[in-house]
Amino acid sequence: MTGSVREITPDVDAGAVLAGAQFIDAFRAEVGTTQLSAREACTRMVLHGPRWIDMLTRLRNILVTPFGLKKSGEGAYAPGGLIGLFPVVSETPERLIAGFNDYHLDFRIVVDVAGEATLRHVTVTTLVKTNNLLGRTYLTLITPFHKLVARSMMGSIVEPAR
């Protein structure tokens, strides 16, 4: 039986994933007996999420251009390739870490798949380290949208696009 997406207390080693992170949150979705890897979960979230998120991303890319910020993964080294706009930094079947460093802030998303065979869950943790006033301002502005986007993207894990 699958469940809804809920915010939980983050449970990652923030120092190992993104030392100095000032923002961290996590959301979990129960996926029942569904067998999927962290990459599959991340792919469902990023590539099969709601279309309005794609529109928000395009708008963000237009708005940040004058500030010289990267456009969604642009120029980021990705040892594990890209999943949508996210460069994959490291990966095991149970955990995928994606993200990049930019002038204004550094961010990572951690996708964890865990649980028993009959009660599996996916947890997505977001970490952000701001590097300057622009980064702090940007984080303040996007935080309310981030929570809505994170919940909506995770819904694609619980109920994949048809």
C-alpha positions in Angstrom: 0.0 0.0 0.0 1.4 3.4 -1.0 1.0 6.5 1.1 1.1 10.2 0.8 4.2 12.4 1.0 5.1 13.8 4.4 7.8 16.1 5.7 10.2 14.4 8.2 13.2 15.2 10.3 16.2 15.0 8.0 18.4 11.9 8.7 21.6 12.4 6.6 25.1 13.3 7.6 25.0 16.9 6.4 28.7 17.4 7.0 29.5 14.6 4.7 27.0 15.5 2.0 27.4 19.4 2.0 29.5 20.8 4.8 28.2 24.1 6.2 24.7 23.6 4.9 22.3 26.2 6.5 19.1 24.7 5.1 18.1 21.1 5.2 14.7 19.4 4.9 13.4 16.0 4.0 10.2 14.4 2.6 9.3 10.7 2.6 6.8 8.7 0.5 5.8 5.2 1.3 6.0 3.0 -1.8 4.7 -0.3 -0.4 6.3 -3.3 -2.1 7.4 -1.3 -5.2 11.0 -2.2 -5.9 13.0 0.7 -7.3 16.5 2.0 -7.0 17.4 5.5 -5.9 18.1 6.4 -9.6 14.7 5.2 -10.6 13.0 7.2 -7.8 15.0 10.3 -8.8 14.2 9.8 -12.5 10.4 9.4 -11.7 10.6 12.6 -9.6 12.5 14.7 -12.1 11.4 13.5 -15.5 7.8 12.6 -14.7 6.8 15.3 -12.2 4.1 17.9 -12.8 4.5 20.0 -15.9 4.1 23.3 -13.9 7.4 22.5 -12.2 9.1 22.5 -15.7 7.5 25.9 -16.3 8.8 27.2 -13.0 12.3 26.0 -13.8 12.2 27.7 -17.2 11.1 31.0 -15.5 13.8 30.6 -12.9 16.4 30.2 -15.7 15.2 33.4 -17.4 15.2 35.4 -14.1 18.7 34.4 -13.0 20.4 35.0 -16.3 21.2 38.7 -15.5 22.9 37.6 -12.2 25.3 35.2 -14.0 23.9 32.2 -12.1 24.0 28.7 -13.6 21.0 27.5 -15.4 19.9 24.3 -13.9 23.0 22.1 -13.9 24.8 24.0 -16.7 28.5 23.4 -16.7 28.4 21.1 -13.6 30.7 18.1 -13.6 28.5 15.0 -13.2 30.4 11.7 -12.7 27.0 9.9 -12.8 25.6 11.9 -15.7 22.5 14.1 -15.4 19.0 13.2 -14.4 17.0 16.0 -15.9 18.8 19.2 -14.7 20.5 17.4 -11.7 24.1 16.4 -12.0 24.6 13.0 -10.2 27.5 13.3 -7.8 27.5 9.8 -6.3 25.3 6.8 -6.5 24.5 3.4 -5.0 21.3 1.4 -5.6 20.0 2.7 -2.2 21.3 6.3 -2.4 21.8 8.9 -5.1 23.3 12.3 -4.4 22.9 15.1 -7.0 23.6 18.8 -7.1 26.2 21.4 -7.9 28.1 24.4 -6.5 27.3 27.9 -7.9 28.4 31.4 -7.1 25.4 32.2 -4.9 24.8 28.8 -3.3 25.7 25.1 -3.3 22.9 22.5 -3.1 22.5 18.7 -3.0 19.5 16.4 -3.1 19.8 13.0 -1.5 17.4 10.3 -2.6 17.3 7.3 -0.3 15.3 4.1 -0.8 14.9 1.9 2.2 12.6 -0.3 4.3 11.4 -3.9 4.4 10.3 -5.8 1.3 6.6 -5.1 2.2 7.0 -1.5 3.4 9.5 0.4 1.4 9.9 4.2 1.4 11.8 6.9 -0.5 13.2 9.9 1.3 14.4 13.0 -0.5 16.6 15.4 1.5 17.6 18.8 0.2 20.7 20.6 1.6 21.6 24.2 0.7 24.7 26.2 1.6 24.5 29.9 0.7 27.7 31.6 -0.3 26.7 35.3 -0.2 23.8 37.8 0.2 22.4 36.8 -3.2 22.3 33.2 -2.1 20.6 34.0 1.2 18.1 36.2 -0.7 17.5 33.5 -3.3 17.0 30.8 -0.6 14.5 33.0 1.3 12.5 33.6 -1.9 12.4 30.0 -3.1 11.8 28.2 0.2 8.0 28.3 0.1 8.0 27.1 -3.5 10.7 24.5 -2.7 8.4 22.7 -0.2 5.5 22.7 -2.7 7.8 21.5 -5.5 9.4 18.8 -3.4 6.0 17.3 -2.3 4.7 17.4 -5.8 7.7 15.8 -7.4 7.6 13.0 -4.8 4.0 12.4 -5.8 5.5 11.1 -9.0 7.1 8.3 -7.0 3.9 7.3 -5.3 1.8 7.5 -8.4 4.0 7.4 -11.6 2.8 9.3 -14.6 0.3 7.4 -16.8 
